[in-house]
Each structure stands twice: as structure tokens, then as C-alpha cells.
Amino acid sequence: MTVIIGIKLPDKIHNAVELQKILTEFNCIIKMRIGINNSSIFCSTNGIVLLQVENNDNSIILEQALLEISGIEIQRMIF
């Protein structure tokens, strides 16, 4: 089973360090990471990150840790 976590970061200037800290903490379950910027706006302050993660209890803990970041939104896709 493949699990994709989509992360919408509305204020990446202020939250990027905290996001990076969490992603580093959970790096062992992250198989793939893609960052998407809004290309129509130069230096956009919001962004989207897609993660492919292992489907286990740690992925749920990762989601809970991400939700502690102010203003962040996450979505989970399972294939």
C-alpha cells in the first residue's frame, strides 16, 4: 500500500524550519519528498510538499506532529 501525505504550508517563511525539523525526525519512513512552489508568484510565501511514507504507526505520528505547526493543512491519499 502506498501512502501520500500532502502538506499545504501557507506561511513557509515562518514555518519552514519547524517543518524541516519534523521531516528530519521522521526521515526513516519518508520514501519520497517533493516540494511544489506557486510558479506564478515570484517568491511565494506558501507551498505544498508531497511525501510518500511507509504505512505504519509512525506515519500517523508524523501527521499529528505536522498538525502542530500553525496554519498547516494535510491530506492523506492511500493507493
Secondary structure, 3 states (H helix, E strand, C coil): CCEEEEEEECCHHHHHHHHHHHHHHCHHHEEEEEEEECCCCCCCCCEEEEEEECCCHHHHHHHHHHHCCCCCEEEEEEC
